[in-house]
Amino acid sequence: MATKKHDIVVFLGPSLEVEAARDILDACYLPPAEQGAIVRAVQGLEPRVIALIDGSFANVPAVRHKEILWAMSKGVQVIGAASIGAIRAAELNGFGMGGSGFIYRWYRATVGADDDEVAVAMSPVEMGARPLSEALINIRLTLRRATRMGAINKTMYASLVELARSLDFRSRTYDRIFEVAERALPVELRRSLPALSDWIAGHAINQKATDTRELLLALSRMDPDLPPPSARSRFQLTDAWLADLESAGLQIDIDC
């Protein structure tokens, strides 16, 4: 990794296209984070702020809580939103990690909320890490809007949300949901599917993108002369995390 310093590092993938993100915030954009990615960013880029939005988890170890805590102990402000960033921010809020957006607030308020709510399949990083499926939380919010606007009734809402939940996140798309619904729902509910499909085409909610934009906009307004925050708690090094670092080919100065 290059050694050039960057004030803000953003881990971004399927939640928002990098080109759109750059229109909001000038930052160093890195692919979705995995185990060790935050350590590499801190050591190689020396950021003042890390915005954790997207992460990889299906084929590689997910970004660890411990490395976020370690980064904050080095005086780096870490803020999460939209996807795995919202999950980690909700989990580590009491330790000093910041959070932004509806999804972050929902995870903080919802006991037992599943990570699956924000999981999507994505294309390879070399192809832009674009979304290949739809996040369950986006589907749920879209169908809730459809209920409020009278496009479907509450029975249909509950049935479609349950069908969406039953699908693997990799195949969770509106087309797939409607395909399953055509076989699984009673005939009186199936009649409304074509009209609902047309409605979704013009009214679908992408809360992950909205939350990402909200965080990037807030960072764009941040005072560049502010000093980095102080660490809120002393970092506790563990043998397990050292083993994680070793497996990722990383080392840290043991000064904690």
C-alpha positions in Angstrom: 0.0 0.0 0.0 1.2 3.5 -0.8 2.5 5.6 2.1 0.8 8.9 1.1 -1.3 10.3 3.9 -5.0 10.8 3.5 -7.3 12.7 5.9 -10.3 10.5 5.2 -10.3 6.8 4.1 -13.6 5.3 3.0 -14.3 1.6 2.6 -17.0 1.5 -0.1 -18.5 -1.1 -2.4 -22.1 -2.0 -3.3 -23.8 0.6 -1.2 -22.9 3.5 -3.6 -20.8 3.8 -6.7 -17.4 5.3 -6.1 -17.9 7.8 -8.9 -21.1 9.1 -7.1 -19.2 9.2 -3.8 -16.4 11.3 -5.2 -18.9 13.9 -6.3 -19.8 14.3 -2.6 -16.5 13.8 -0.8 -12.8 14.0 -1.9 -11.3 11.0 0.0 -9.3 7.9 -0.5 -11.7 5.2 -1.5 -10.8 1.6 -0.8 -12.7 -1.6 -1.6 -15.0 -3.3 0.9 -13.1 -4.0 4.2 -12.1 -7.5 5.3 -10.0 -8.7 8.1 -6.8 -6.6 8.4 -8.0 -3.8 6.0 -8.3 -1.2 8.7 -4.9 -2.0 10.1 -3.4 -1.7 6.6 -5.1 1.6 6.1 -3.9 3.1 9.4 -0.4 1.9 8.9 -0.1 2.9 5.2 -2.3 5.9 4.9 -2.3 7.5 8.4 -5.9 8.8 8.1 -7.6 11.1 10.6 -11.0 9.5 9.8 -12.0 6.1 8.6 -15.6 5.7 7.2 -16.5 2.1 7.2 -19.4 1.4 4.9 -19.1 -1.9 3.1 -17.2 -5.0 3.9 -16.5 -8.5 2.5 -17.5 -11.5 4.6 -18.7 -14.5 2.5 -15.4 -15.7 1.2 -12.9 -13.9 3.5 -12.9 -13.2 7.2 -15.0 -10.0 8.0 -13.4 -6.9 9.4 -12.8 -7.5 13.1 -14.1 -5.4 16.0 -10.6 -5.5 17.5 -8.9 -3.7 14.6 -11.5 -0.9 14.8 -10.8 -0.6 18.5 -7.0 -0.6 17.7 -7.5 2.1 15.1 -9.4 4.3 17.6 -6.7 3.8 20.2 -4.3 5.3 17.7 -6.4 8.5 17.6 -8.3 7.7 14.3 -12.0 8.5 14.3 -13.9 5.6 12.9 -17.5 6.1 11.7 -19.8 3.4 10.3 -22.9 3.5 8.1 -25.2 1.7 5.7 -23.9 -1.8 5.8 -21.3 -3.7 7.9 -20.2 -0.2 9.0 -23.6 0.4 10.6 -23.5 -3.0 12.3 -20.0 -2.5 13.7 -20.9 1.1 14.8 -24.0 -0.2 16.7 -21.9 -2.9 18.3 -19.0 -0.5 19.3 -20.9 2.7 20.0 -20.1 2.4 23.7 -16.4 2.1 22.9 -16.2 5.3 20.8 -17.1 4.3 17.3 -19.4 6.8 15.6 -22.4 5.8 13.5 -24.6 7.6 10.9 -27.9 7.1 9.2 -31.2 5.2 9.6 -29.7 1.7 9.3 -27.2 2.4 12.1 -30.0 3.8 14.3 -32.2 0.8 13.5 -29.4 -1.7 14.5 -28.9 0.2 17.7 -32.6 0.1 18.5 -33.4 -3.4 17.3 -32.4 -6.2 19.7 -31.3 -9.3 17.8 -31.3 -7.6 14.4 -29.7 -9.9 11.8 -26.6 -9.0 9.8 -28.4 -10.5 6.9 -30.6 -7.4 6.7 -27.8 -5.5 4.8 -26.0 -8.4 3.1 -25.9 -8.4 -0.7 -24.0 -10.3 -3.4 -21.5 -8.1 -5.2 -19.3 -8.2 -8.3 -15.6 -8.6 -8.0 -13.7 -5.6 -6.8 -12.0 -5.3 -10.3 -15.5 -4.8 -11.7 -16.5 -2.2 -9.2 -17.9 -4.3 -6.3 -21.4 -3.5 -7.6 -24.5 -5.0 -6.0 -25.9 -8.1 -7.6 -28.8 -8.6 -5.1 -31.0 -6.4 -3.0 -30.6 -5.8 0.7 -33.4 -7.1 2.8 -33.7 -3.8 4.7 -34.2 -2.0 1.4 -36.9 -4.5 0.4 -38.6 -4.2 3.8 -38.7 -0.4 3.6 -39.9 -0.4 0.0 -42.8 -2.7 0.8 -43.6 -0.7 3.9 -43.9 2.4 1.6 -46.1 0.4 -0.7 -48.4 -0.4 2.2 -48.6 3.2 3.3 -49.4 4.4 -0.2 -52.1 1.7 -0.7 -50.2 -0.3 -3.4 -50.5 -3.5 -1.2 -52.3 -4.4 2.0 -50.7 -5.5 5.3 -51.2 -9.2 4.5 -49.3 -8.9 1.3 -46.6 -6.9 3.0 -46.1 -9.6 5.6 -46.1 -12.4 3.0 -43.6 -10.8 0.7 -41.2 -9.8 3.6 -41.3 -13.4 4.8 -40.6 -14.7 1.3 -37.7 -12.3 0.9 -36.3 -13.3 4.3 -36.4 -17.0 3.2 -34.2 -16.4 0.2 -30.4 -16.6 0.4 -29.0 -13.1 0.3 -27.1 -13.9 -2.9 -30.4 -14.5 -4.8 -32.5 -11.8 -3.1 -33.8 -9.7 -5.9 -37.3 -8.3 -6.6 -37.6 -10.5 -9.7 -36.8 -13.6 -7.6 -39.2 -12.6 -4.9 -42.0 -12.2 -7.5 -41.1 -15.5 -9.1 -41.4 -17.3 -5.7 -44.5 -15.4 -4.8 -46.3 -16.5 -8.1 -46.0 -20.1 -6.8 -46.3 -19.6 -3.0 -49.0 -16.9 -2.5 -52.8 -17.5 -2.6 -54.4 -16.5 -5.8 -56.1 -13.4 -4.3 -52.7 -12.0 -3.4 -51.0 -13.0 -6.7 -53.4 -10.8 -8.6 -51.7 -7.7 -7.3 -48.1 -8.8 -8.2 -47.9 -7.2 -11.7 -49.1 -3.8 -10.5 -46.7 -4.0 -7.5 -43.8 -4.8 -9.8 -44.5 -1.7 -11.8 -44.9 0.4 -8.6 -41.5 -0.7 -7.3 -39.8 0.3 -10.5 -40.6 3.9 -9.7 -40.7 3.9 -5.9 -38.0 1.5 -4.6 -36.1 2.7 -1.5 -32.3 2.3 -1.4 -31.6 3.1 2.2 -28.0 1.9 2.1 -27.2 4.5 -0.6 -29.1 7.2 1.2 -27.2 6.6 4.5 -23.9 6.5 2.6 -24.5 9.8 1.0 -25.6 11.3 4.4 -22.3 10.2 6.0 -20.1 11.4 3.1 -21.9 14.8 3.1 -21.3 15.2 6.8 -17.6 14.3 6.3 -17.3 16.9 3.5 -18.4 19.6 6.0 -16.0 18.5 8.6 -13.4 21.1 9.8 -10.1 20.0 8.3 -8.2 21.8 11.0 -9.7 19.8 13.9 -7.3 17.6 15.6 -8.0 13.8 15.7 -10.0 12.6 18.6 -8.3 11.1 21.7 -8.7 7.4 22.2 -11.6 6.8 24.6 -10.3 3.6 26.2 -7.1 1.8 26.5 -6.7 -0.9 23.9 -6.4 -4.5 25.2 -4.2 -6.7 23.0 -5.2 -10.4 22.9 -3.4 -13.5 21.6 -6.4 -14.3 19.4 -6.2 -10.9 17.6 -2.4 -11.3 17.2 -3.1 -14.7 15.5 -5.7 -12.9 13.2 -3.0 -10.4 12.3 -0.5 -13.1 11.6 -2.9 -15.0 9.4 -3.5 -11.7 7.4 0.3 -11.1 7.1 0.2 -8.1 9.4 2.2 -6.9 12.4 1.6 -4.0 14.8 3.9 -2.3 17.4 3.0 -3.9 20.7 2.8 -0.7 22.7 -0.7 -1.0 24.2 
